[in-house]
Each structure stands twice: as structure tokens, then as C-alpha cells.
Amino acid sequence: MTTRRKSNPAFLNGVPEMLILRLLSQRPMYGYELVQAIRRSTHEGLEFGEGCVYPILHRLEAESLLKSRRESVAGRERVVYQVTAKGRAELTETVASWRQVVESINHALQGGERGNRALA
């Protein structure tokens, strides 16, 4: 029997961006460090590889939600990212929207309209 690697569900559009902004709002990080931080912070429930994370980092930087600087560590150069004020505002808005979606889905999964009729 082969072990199949689980993949992230298709409905996670926008989640990597939200997690990246959240984690980088806590402290600056370079790409690979961020990949590991996403895995750890989600209790290994979500994994976004470097092939997913780096294009998002570049796009968020182009949108001025992140800024970067180069650091030399042990003879190697790293690009370290951090959230801008615009990125913090976007994170606040995205988290509020995410919480509303989660609340709505939870309501629907718990019976939706049936629950409303019980209150009426």
C-alpha cells in the first residue's frame, strides 16, 4: 500500500496570503523560514511549499503589502520580508472577512435555517 501525501483543499484560495501576512506581522522572515513557520503554526495541517510561497511574497511586495531587505548570513544572501503598514491594514480586513466566512459556514453546517426557525 502506498502512502498518499495529503494536499491542501482547493477552497483555500487567499489563505496562504493571510497566513503570510499574519506571520510576517509577528517578525520578519525569509522565504524558507516562512514555509516552516506556516507548517508549525497550523500544527502541520497546512503546508505551502516554496513554489507557492515565493510567488505570493513577490506579489505582496509588488502590492506594497510587504517590503524586503537582503541579509548576508554565513556567506549566503537571504531576502527577509516584513509587513508594511498597508499590509497590516490588509491583514486586519482579511481576518475580519475570514472570520465572517467561518461563522457563516459553521452556521450552515449546524443546520442553517432550521436553527433560525427554532429562534423565531
Residue pairs with C-beta under 8 A, 6 or more apart in sequence:
8 46
8 47
8 48
12 46
14 94
15 46
16 38
16 48
16 52
16 53
16 56
17 56
17 60
17 94
18 91
18 94
18 95
18 98
19 38
19 41
19 42
19 46
19 48
20 34
20 38
20 53
20 56
20 57
20 60
21 60
21 65
21 66
21 83
21 87
21 88
21 90
21 91
21 94
22 91
22 95
23 29
23 34
23 37
23 38
23 41
24 34
24 66
24 81
24 82
24 83
24 87
25 83
25 87
25 88
25 91
27 82
28 80
28 81
28 82
29 37
29 80
29 81
30 71
30 78
30 79
30 80
30 81
31 50
31 53
31 54
31 57
31 79
31 81
32 50
34 53
34 57
34 81
35 47
35 48
35 49
35 50
35 53
38 46
38 47
38 48
38 53
39 46
39 47
57 66
57 68
57 81
60 66
60 87
61 67
61 68
61 81
63 86
64 84
64 86
64 87
65 83
65 84
65 86
65 87
65 90
66 81
66 82
66 83
66 84
66 87
67 81
67 82
67 84
68 79
68 80
68 81
68 82
69 79
69 80
70 77
70 78
70 79
70 80
71 77
71 78
71 79
71 80
72 78
83 91
107 115
